[in-house]
């Protein structure tokens, strides 16, 4: 069972109304009304009226078809916003240095489709569905980006392992040299300190 409702010539741009529609699309009617009730957006009021109108349309269609429909089980199957006219809605805004900026006052049309059918289980999962991963644009075009990477042969693997092993040996060999340099610095600092102390004693 499906029912639609549309609200035309709502004040405001379609871009701003889509921000509200995106919050309620695919949700239960009660959840959608609660979101719209406390949404701090100008378009929320008109969209809320449209949702309530769609619920009334669903009840009326169910009565005509002699079908029992629970309004609490309805959910927003589709919701979209179309751009309305801007003709004869142009205004002039004062600008610096005697200029005037032209601005357009927009209208928008909201359409909502309610359904009483059960929602898909895959849509409810938080992005954990077993869908194939998205293919990038470069892979779609073809060429080098779409070609699979060549697998490493056994020789290249062996060479890479030997290289890493040799680097590890070099680092181990270089460690004692660093320690020896540190010991030399410490011994030179101690000898300087001893010389200073001897001078002070001799002066006394």
Beta strands, then each sheet from edge to edge (+ up, - down):
strand 1: 2-11
strand 2: 75-83
strand 3: 90-94
strand 4: 100-104
strand 5: 107-115
sheet 1: 1+ 5- 2+
sheet 2: 3+ 4-
end
